Amino acid sequence: MQLGAQPPPEAEAASQEGRKPAIGHSLHTPLQLEKQSATFMADSSSRFGFVAFAETWNGRMAMLGFVIGLATELLTGQGILQQIGLG
């Protein structure tokens, strides 16, 4: 189905009658699916897995760890691997 295209009449009739449309026919346009996906991500109560909340905090913690690692190297004069005895 092309972007912005209307569903075929038989799919519309099936929807009104409460039955599923024929295979290959969708009642959703790509824009509707994108809005539905964004709403699901915003309303998702899950904080674990590949959800926006978890990925945002994962990125923040990674940046914080990197900055702390650089600061430790500057203060001690040793690399991270040397500090833990591997280098």
Secondary structure, DSSP 8 states (H G I E B T S, - for coil): --TT----HHHHHHHHHTS---TT--S--HHHHHHHHHHHHHH----SSS-HHHHHHHHHHHHHHHHHHHHHHHHHSS-HHHHTT--
